[in-house]
């Protein structure tokens, strides 16, 4: 009996775990930018595409209301109860904490009783429209990873538009229209996300699904991110590789889920009827108790961390990149044009690291610690286009566009101490020497060390400048 109960509970746990792992946790991929791997020559860095974890972005938002004096309470006014639109003895007073409803109450912790919420003035100036713009700004590019959820304490508005900006509020484009009658309000046929497909996922629709008035459980409005992901990843987001592939190759799709700002345009409050009751205008207003926006800092697949400094978000860039979004190469690492990382090939992606500039070879930067080998000239995958390290884009090196970077050549990457370069793939060293470019004496590994004449049998062919230049740029391997 106990065994059967245990087996039943275990089966239930396995089922729940398998379902849950395909929701927010699926965005935990690409959480490492580099890792150490071992080769015949020792440890090297293996670079990968990487991105920060998704988080509650409301913690970092700045909110702006237009018009600025649209919040109730100055001067104090009465309004009607939420459940009973004809019980109009509630008061909003900005000078009293218990009766004030400032904008920050849209973002505080939920679950308290009584609930907290922002509230607008009532529609006392009817028939002049009661309209409000609520702008959410991050001063940072954000990639959305979950549904946008707006919870109204009043009835959901009869007409509303959710808009997005990709240029910090300079220009705006609609995300979705909401109305009790889409044809009348916006001259659009009503649709829902379920009516879309892979080919129409970017279509801007008007939905009537979230625009009812005073009804039970009619407080929440969604902008469905995950339902759109599901067109590529499947209903439970099992096939994230397919979604990542689409995001990687279709810029418009990637941009669709990317924002710097959101704007909620409240155009007409909930009336609950086809006409406005002019005798009870205090029953018409907007009230929002919660807004949820989940996403991650956009770092172009060059960072796993995103930190806040002076109330601004910054990517903690790796791969020799820099900038708020890791959108450019560091100084001395501009050997080829900057490029974002790639989700492909699944599961590690391609780092597309910035490589040293040719000018930095002669005057290498100073580093606290230099990795003791230069075997990073190899790539982590045979079909990976971008090498882990290359020196420049000049023809003498020719690494940026090859499936495998040159280990040696007859110009910059010369084999030392009489070594011979074999097909640009390895140096054939004299008996007394070892290392990628035959730069080390084998006797250095012996307990007794090297004698004064250890290297006399070998003759150096070529200057040591290329080797020292290479060692100078191995700052890629600092900790």
C-alpha positions as CSV (number, residue, x, y, z in Angstrom):
1,X,0.0,0.0,0.0
2,X,2.7,2.5,1.0
3,X,4.8,1.4,-2.0
4,X,2.0,2.1,-4.4
5,X,1.4,5.5,-2.8
6,X,5.1,6.3,-3.1
7,X,5.1,5.3,-6.8
8,X,2.0,7.4,-7.5
9,X,3.6,10.5,-5.8
10,X,6.9,9.9,-7.7
11,X,5.0,9.6,-11.0
12,X,3.2,12.9,-10.2
13,X,6.4,14.6,-9.4
14,X,8.1,13.5,-12.6
15,X,5.0,14.7,-14.6
16,X,5.0,18.1,-12.9
17,X,8.8,18.5,-13.3
18,X,8.7,17.7,-17.0
19,X,5.9,20.2,-17.6
20,X,7.5,23.0,-15.5
21,X,10.9,22.7,-17.0
22,X,9.6,24.0,-20.3
23,X,8.4,27.4,-19.0
24,X,10.5,30.2,-17.6
25,X,13.5,27.9,-17.2
26,X,13.8,27.3,-20.9
27,X,15.3,30.8,-21.2
28,X,18.2,29.7,-19.0
29,X,20.2,28.4,-22.0
30,X,23.4,30.2,-23.1
31,X,24.3,31.1,-19.5
32,X,28.1,30.7,-20.0
33,X,30.3,33.0,-22.2
34,X,33.4,30.9,-22.1
35,X,34.8,27.7,-20.5
36,X,38.2,26.1,-20.2
37,X,38.8,23.0,-22.2
38,X,41.8,20.7,-22.3
39,X,43.8,20.0,-25.4
40,X,47.2,18.3,-26.0
41,X,48.8,21.7,-25.5
42,X,47.0,22.4,-22.3
43,X,44.0,24.5,-21.2
44,X,42.4,26.9,-23.6
45,X,39.2,29.0,-23.6
46,X,36.2,27.8,-25.5
47,X,33.9,30.8,-26.3
48,X,30.1,30.5,-26.6
49,X,27.2,32.8,-27.2
50,X,25.7,33.9,-23.9
51,X,22.9,36.0,-22.5
52,X,21.7,37.2,-19.1
53,X,18.9,35.5,-17.1
54,X,15.4,36.8,-17.5
55,X,14.1,38.9,-14.6
56,X,11.3,41.2,-13.4
57,X,12.1,44.3,-15.4
58,X,9.6,46.4,-13.4
59,X,12.3,46.8,-10.7
60,X,14.2,49.1,-13.0
61,X,11.5,51.0,-14.8
62,X,10.8,54.7,-14.8
63,X,7.1,55.7,-15.2
64,X,5.8,58.9,-16.8
65,X,2.1,59.9,-17.0
66,X,0.6,62.2,-19.6
67,X,-1.1,64.5,-18.7
68,X,1.0,64.9,-15.5
69,X,-1.9,65.9,-13.3
70,X,-4.1,63.0,-14.3
71,X,-3.7,61.2,-11.0
72,X,-6.7,61.6,-8.6
73,X,-6.5,63.4,-5.2
74,X,-5.3,66.9,-6.0
75,X,-7.8,68.3,-5.3
76,X,-9.6,65.5,-3.4
77,X,-12.6,63.9,-5.1
78,X,-15.1,61.1,-4.5
79,X,-15.6,58.2,-6.8
80,X,-17.8,55.2,-7.0
81,X,-17.1,51.7,-5.6
82,X,-15.6,49.1,-7.9
83,X,-18.2,46.5,-7.3
84,X,-21.2,48.8,-7.1
85,X,-20.9,51.7,-9.6
86,X,-23.7,53.6,-7.8
87,X,-22.1,53.6,-4.3
88,X,-20.1,56.8,-4.8
89,X,-18.8,57.7,-1.3
90,X,-15.1,56.6,-1.8
91,X,-12.5,59.4,-1.6
92,X,-9.1,60.0,-3.2
93,X,-6.9,62.5,-1.4
94,X,-3.2,62.9,-2.3
95,X,-2.4,64.5,1.1
96,X,-3.5,61.4,3.0
97,X,-1.5,58.2,2.6
98,X,-4.4,55.9,3.2
99,X,-6.5,57.7,0.5
100,X,-3.7,58.5,-2.1
101,X,-3.3,56.5,-5.3
102,X,0.1,57.6,-6.8
103,X,1.7,55.9,-9.9
104,X,4.2,53.9,-7.9
105,X,1.4,51.8,-6.5
106,X,1.2,50.2,-10.0
107,X,4.5,48.4,-9.2
108,X,4.4,47.6,-5.5
109,X,4.0,44.2,-3.9
110,X,0.6,42.6,-4.5
111,X,-1.4,40.5,-2.1
112,X,-2.0,43.1,0.6
113,X,-5.5,43.9,1.8
114,X,-6.9,46.4,1.0
115,X,-5.2,46.3,-2.4
116,X,-3.1,49.2,-3.6
117,X,-3.4,50.9,-7.0
118,X,-2.9,54.0,-9.1
119,X,-6.0,55.8,-10.0
120,X,-6.9,58.6,-12.5
121,X,-9.3,61.4,-12.0
122,X,-12.9,60.7,-12.8
123,X,-14.6,61.5,-16.1
124,X,-16.0,64.7,-14.7
125,X,-15.2,66.7,-17.9
126,X,-17.4,64.4,-20.1
127,X,-17.9,64.5,-23.1
128,X,-14.2,65.6,-23.3
129,X,-12.3,62.3,-23.6
130,X,-10.6,60.9,-20.5
131,X,-7.3,59.7,-21.9
132,X,-4.0,58.8,-20.3
133,X,-0.6,57.8,-21.6
134,X,1.5,55.6,-19.2
135,X,5.1,55.4,-20.4
136,X,7.4,52.7,-19.0
137,X,11.1,53.5,-19.8
138,X,14.2,51.5,-19.0
139,X,16.9,53.5,-20.8
140,X,18.2,50.1,-22.0
141,X,17.3,47.7,-24.7
142,X,15.2,44.8,-23.3
143,X,14.2,41.4,-24.8
144,X,10.8,40.3,-23.6
145,X,10.6,36.7,-22.4
146,X,7.1,36.4,-20.9
147,X,3.7,37.9,-21.2
148,X,3.1,41.6,-20.4
149,X,0.3,41.6,-17.8
150,X,-1.7,44.6,-16.7
151,X,-4.1,44.3,-13.8
152,X,-6.9,46.8,-13.5
153,X,-8.5,47.6,-10.2
154,X,-11.3,49.3,-12.1
155,X,-13.1,47.7,-15.1
156,X,-10.8,47.1,-18.1
157,X,-10.9,50.0,-20.5
158,X,-13.3,50.0,-23.5
159,X,-10.4,51.2,-25.7
160,X,-6.7,50.8,-25.2
161,X,-3.5,50.6,-27.2
162,X,-0.2,49.0,-26.1
163,X,2.7,50.6,-27.9
164,X,6.5,49.9,-28.0
165,X,9.6,51.9,-28.8
166,X,13.0,50.7,-30.0
167,X,14.6,54.1,-29.9
168,X,14.1,55.3,-26.3
169,X,10.7,56.9,-27.0
170,X,11.5,58.9,-30.1
171,X,9.2,56.9,-32.2
172,X,6.4,54.5,-31.4
173,X,4.7,51.6,-33.0
174,X,1.6,49.7,-31.9
175,X,2.0,46.3,-30.3
176,X,-1.7,45.5,-29.9
177,X,-5.2,47.1,-29.9
178,X,-7.8,46.4,-27.2
179,X,-11.5,47.3,-27.5
180,X,-15.0,46.2,-26.7
181,X,-15.8,46.8,-30.4
182,X,-12.6,46.7,-32.6
183,X,-14.5,47.6,-35.8
184,X,-16.1,50.7,-34.3
185,X,-13.0,51.8,-32.3
186,X,-10.1,51.1,-34.6
187,X,-11.7,50.0,-37.9
188,X,-10.1,46.5,-37.5
189,X,-11.7,43.1,-37.4
190,X,-11.3,41.5,-34.0
191,X,-8.7,38.7,-33.7
192,X,-6.9,36.8,-31.0
193,X,-3.3,35.4,-31.0
194,X,-4.8,32.0,-31.6
195,X,-5.8,33.2,-35.1
196,X,-2.2,33.9,-36.0
197,X,0.4,31.5,-37.4
198,X,4.2,31.4,-37.9
199,X,3.7,33.4,-41.1
200,X,1.5,36.1,-39.4
201,X,3.0,36.2,-35.9
202,X,4.2,39.8,-36.5
203,X,0.7,41.0,-37.4
204,X,-0.7,43.8,-35.2
205,X,-4.2,42.8,-34.1
206,X,-7.1,44.2,-32.3
207,X,-8.6,41.9,-29.7
208,X,-11.9,42.1,-27.8
209,X,-10.9,39.3,-25.5
210,X,-9.8,41.6,-22.6
211,X,-12.1,44.6,-22.9
212,X,-15.2,43.7,-20.8
213,X,-16.6,46.1,-18.2
214,X,-17.7,45.4,-14.6
215,X,-17.6,41.6,-14.5
216,X,-16.1,39.1,-12.1
217,X,-12.5,38.2,-12.9
218,X,-12.3,40.9,-15.6
219,X,-9.4,42.8,-14.4
220,X,-6.4,41.4,-16.3
221,X,-5.1,42.3,-19.8
222,X,-2.4,40.3,-21.5
223,X,0.0,40.8,-24.3
224,X,0.8,37.2,-25.2
225,X,4.6,36.7,-25.7
226,X,4.7,32.9,-25.0
227,X,1.8,32.1,-27.3
228,X,3.8,33.7,-30.1
229,X,6.9,31.8,-29.0
230,X,4.8,28.6,-29.2
231,X,4.3,29.0,-33.0
232,X,8.0,28.0,-33.3
233,X,8.8,26.1,-30.1
234,X,5.5,24.1,-29.7
235,X,2.6,24.5,-27.2
236,X,4.8,23.8,-24.2
237,X,7.9,25.4,-25.6
238,X,9.6,22.0,-25.9
239,X,11.5,22.9,-29.1
240,X,13.4,26.0,-28.1
241,X,16.1,25.2,-30.7
242,X,13.5,26.0,-33.4
243,X,12.6,29.3,-31.7
244,X,16.3,30.3,-31.2
245,X,17.0,29.5,-34.9
246,X,14.2,31.8,-36.0
247,X,15.3,34.6,-33.7
248,X,18.8,34.2,-35.0
249,X,17.9,34.3,-38.7
250,X,14.9,36.6,-38.7
251,X,15.7,40.2,-37.6
252,X,12.1,41.4,-37.7
253,X,11.1,38.6,-35.4
254,X,13.9,39.4,-32.9
255,X,13.0,43.1,-33.0
256,X,9.4,42.3,-32.4
257,X,10.2,41.0,-28.9
258,X,12.7,43.8,-28.3
259,X,11.9,47.2,-26.6
260,X,13.4,50.2,-24.9
261,X,10.0,51.6,-23.8
262,X,6.4,50.6,-23.5
263,X,3.4,52.9,-23.6
264,X,-0.1,52.1,-22.4
265,X,-2.6,54.4,-24.0
266,X,-5.9,54.4,-22.1
267,X,-8.4,55.9,-24.5
268,X,-11.8,55.2,-23.0
269,X,-12.7,53.9,-19.5
270,X,-14.9,51.0,-18.9
271,X,-18.6,52.0,-19.2
272,X,-20.2,48.6,-19.0
273,X,-23.0,49.9,-21.2
274,X,-23.4,51.3,-24.7
275,X,-24.0,54.8,-23.3
276,X,-22.4,57.0,-20.6
277,X,-24.4,57.7,-17.5
278,X,-23.9,61.5,-17.3
279,X,-25.6,61.6,-13.9
280,X,-22.9,59.4,-12.3
281,X,-19.7,60.4,-14.0
282,X,-17.7,59.6,-10.8
283,X,-18.1,55.9,-11.7
284,X,-15.8,56.3,-14.8
285,X,-12.0,56.3,-14.2
286,X,-8.9,54.2,-14.7
287,X,-7.2,52.3,-11.8
288,X,-4.2,49.9,-12.2
289,X,-3.0,47.7,-9.4
290,X,-0.1,45.8,-11.1
291,X,2.0,45.7,-14.2
292,X,4.3,42.8,-15.0
293,X,7.1,42.9,-17.6
294,X,9.6,40.1,-17.7
295,X,12.6,40.1,-19.9
296,X,16.4,40.3,-20.1
297,X,18.9,42.9,-21.0
298,X,19.8,42.8,-24.6
299,X,23.5,42.1,-24.8
300,X,23.8,40.8,-28.3
301,X,24.8,37.3,-26.9
302,X,28.0,38.7,-25.5
303,X,27.2,38.8,-21.7
304,X,25.6,36.7,-19.0
305,X,25.4,39.6,-16.5
306,X,23.5,42.9,-16.4
307,X,24.1,45.3,-13.6
308,X,22.5,48.6,-12.5
309,X,24.7,51.7,-12.0
310,X,23.4,55.1,-11.3
311,X,19.8,53.8,-12.0
312,X,20.9,52.6,-15.5
313,X,21.3,49.0,-16.7
314,X,24.5,47.9,-18.3
315,X,25.6,44.6,-19.8
316,X,28.7,43.1,-18.3
317,X,30.2,42.5,-21.7
318,X,32.6,39.7,-22.6
319,X,34.1,38.5,-25.9
320,X,36.2,41.7,-25.9
321,X,33.0,43.8,-26.5
322,X,31.9,47.0,-24.8
323,X,28.9,49.4,-24.7
324,X,25.5,49.3,-22.9
325,X,24.4,46.5,-25.2
326,X,27.9,45.1,-26.0
327,X,27.4,46.7,-29.4
328,X,31.0,47.4,-30.3
329,X,34.5,46.0,-30.0
330,X,36.9,47.2,-27.3
331,X,39.8,49.4,-28.2
332,X,42.7,47.2,-29.6
333,X,40.2,44.5,-30.5
334,X,38.9,45.9,-33.8
335,X,40.6,43.4,-36.1
336,X,37.3,42.8,-37.9
337,X,33.9,44.4,-37.8
338,X,31.8,43.8,-34.6
339,X,29.1,41.2,-34.9
340,X,26.4,39.9,-32.5
341,X,26.7,36.4,-31.2
342,X,24.7,33.7,-32.8
343,X,22.4,31.1,-31.2
344,X,23.5,28.7,-33.9
345,X,24.7,26.0,-33.9
346,X,22.5,24.7,-31.1
347,X,23.3,24.4,-28.2
348,X,26.4,26.5,-27.7
349,X,26.0,29.0,-30.5
350,X,28.8,31.1,-32.0
351,X,30.5,33.8,-29.9
352,X,31.8,36.0,-32.7
353,X,34.4,37.5,-30.4
354,X,36.2,40.7,-31.2
355,X,39.8,40.0,-32.3
356,X,42.9,42.1,-31.7
357,X,43.7,44.9,-34.1
358,X,46.9,44.7,-36.1
359,X,48.0,47.9,-34.4
360,X,47.7,46.3,-31.0
361,X,50.3,43.7,-31.8
362,X,53.3,46.1,-31.7
363,X,52.1,47.7,-28.5
364,X,50.2,45.1,-26.6
365,X,48.0,46.1,-23.7
366,X,49.0,45.3,-20.1
367,X,47.3,42.5,-18.3
368,X,47.4,41.3,-14.8
369,X,47.8,37.7,-15.9
370,X,48.5,36.1,-19.2
371,X,47.4,32.6,-20.1
372,X,50.5,30.5,-20.5
373,X,49.8,29.1,-24.0
374,X,48.5,30.3,-27.3
375,X,46.7,27.2,-28.4
376,X,43.5,29.3,-28.6
377,X,44.2,29.8,-32.3
378,X,42.1,26.7,-32.7
379,X,38.3,26.8,-32.9
380,X,35.9,25.0,-30.6
381,X,33.9,23.3,-33.4
382,X,35.2,22.2,-36.8
383,X,32.4,24.0,-38.6
384,X,32.6,27.2,-36.5
385,X,33.4,30.2,-38.7
386,X,34.9,32.5,-36.0
387,X,38.1,31.4,-34.4
388,X,38.7,32.0,-30.7
389,X,41.6,34.3,-31.4
390,X,42.9,35.9,-34.5
391,X,45.4,38.8,-35.0
392,X,44.0,40.9,-37.8
393,X,42.1,40.9,-41.0
394,X,45.2,41.3,-43.2
395,X,45.9,38.7,-45.9
396,X,49.0,37.4,-44.1
397,X,46.9,36.0,-41.3
398,X,43.7,35.0,-43.1
399,X,41.8,33.7,-40.1
400,X,38.5,35.4,-40.0
401,X,36.8,33.6,-42.9
402,X,38.3,30.1,-42.6
403,X,36.8,27.1,-40.9
404,X,40.1,26.7,-38.9
405,X,42.5,29.4,-38.1
406,X,46.2,29.1,-39.1
407,X,48.4,27.8,-36.3
408,X,51.6,28.9,-38.2
409,X,52.7,30.5,-41.5
410,X,55.8,32.0,-43.1
411,X,55.1,35.6,-42.1
412,X,53.6,36.5,-38.7
413,X,53.2,33.1,-37.1
414,X,56.7,31.6,-37.9
415,X,57.8,28.4,-36.3
416,X,60.8,29.2,-34.0
417,X,64.1,27.6,-33.3
418,X,64.3,25.8,-36.7
419,X,60.8,24.4,-36.7
420,X,58.9,23.8,-40.0
421,X,55.3,24.8,-40.6
422,X,53.3,21.9,-42.0
423,X,50.2,23.1,-44.0
424,X,49.6,25.9,-41.6
425,X,48.3,23.4,-39.1
426,X,51.2,22.7,-36.8
427,X,54.9,23.3,-36.4
428,X,57.3,20.3,-36.7
429,X,59.9,21.1,-34.0
430,X,63.5,20.1,-33.7
431,X,64.1,17.4,-31.0
432,X,65.1,19.8,-28.3
433,X,62.0,22.0,-28.6
434,X,58.2,21.8,-28.1
435,X,55.2,24.2,-28.0
436,X,52.8,25.6,-30.6
437,X,55.6,27.5,-32.3
438,X,58.5,25.5,-31.0
439,X,59.1,28.2,-28.5
440,X,59.8,26.0,-25.5
441,X,62.8,23.9,-24.5
442,X,61.7,20.3,-23.7
443,X,64.2,20.2,-20.8
444,X,62.2,22.9,-19.0
445,X,59.8,20.1,-18.1
446,X,62.6,18.0,-16.5
447,X,63.1,18.1,-12.7
448,X,66.7,19.2,-13.2
449,X,65.9,22.0,-15.6
450,X,68.0,23.0,-18.6
451,X,71.7,23.1,-19.0
452,X,73.5,26.0,-20.6
453,X,73.9,24.1,-23.9
454,X,70.4,22.6,-24.0
455,X,69.4,24.6,-27.1
456,X,72.7,24.7,-29.0
457,X,71.7,22.0,-31.4
458,X,68.8,24.1,-32.8
459,X,69.2,27.2,-34.9
460,X,66.6,29.9,-34.8
461,X,65.2,30.8,-38.3
462,X,63.3,34.0,-38.1
463,X,62.7,36.8,-35.6
464,X,61.1,36.3,-32.2
465,X,58.8,39.3,-32.7
466,X,55.8,37.3,-33.9
467,X,56.0,35.1,-30.9
468,X,56.2,38.0,-28.4
469,X,53.4,39.7,-30.2
470,X,51.3,36.7,-29.9
471,X,52.0,36.3,-26.2
472,X,51.2,40.0,-25.8
473,X,47.7,39.6,-27.0
474,X,46.9,36.5,-25.0
475,X,45.3,38.9,-22.6
476,X,42.1,37.2,-23.9
477,X,42.9,34.5,-21.4
478,X,43.1,36.5,-18.2
479,X,40.9,35.8,-15.2
